[in-house]
Amino acid sequence: MSDESYSYFWWRHHKDASTFIACRDTEDGLWYMPGLGVPIRDPSVYATCLGPVPRCTDTGASIDQ
């Protein structure tokens, strides 16, 4: 995990193959999705982790801004 308090990951949903981003809070270990007010316990039950989201864009801009 990164030194940031949140690490962002791409996921692919098992049922419809749509992709989404979820972030893991490295302090509490729970997963969060934008727009949801509650944590997700284990997204791997219904989705496959595709890998980390780069922290910078192709132009070098930070995604944290």
N, C-alpha and C positions, 0 to 999 in steps of 0.2 A: 504494500500500500504506500501511497505517497505521504509526504509530510504534511499535506494539506488536511484540513479537518473533514473535507468531503472528497471522495474519489468518484468520478463519473464513469459509467460503463454503458456500452451499447448492448441491448438485449433483443432477441428474436422470439416472438410469441409462438408457442407450439401449434395453436389451432389455426391461425390465419397467416402466419409468417410475417406479420407486421413487425417493424422494429421500433424500439423506444429507448429512451435514456433513463436510467435510474442512478441515483447517487447513494453511496454508502457513507454513512457517518462513521468515521474511524474511531470516534470516542465511544458511541453507544453500540456500534456494530450493526445497526438497523439500516434498511434500505428505504429510500424515499423517492417518489416520483413527482415531478412538477404538477401542481394542480390538485394533489391529494393531501388531505390534512392528517392522514394517519400513516404510520410506517408500514412497510411490507416486511413480513417476517422472513420469507425465503422465496425470492422470485424464481429460483431454479426449478421449483415445482411446476411452473407453467411456462417457463421461457428458458432459452439457452443464452448464456453470456457469450457475446461476440468479442469482447475485449474492451480495453480502456478507451475513453474519449480523449483525444489529444488536448492538452491544456492550451495550445496556441493554434491559431488558424494558419493557413498557407502564407498569409502576409506577415505573420509574426505577432498579430494582436492576441491578447489574452482572452480566453472565454470567460474569465472571472469578472470582466468589467461590465 
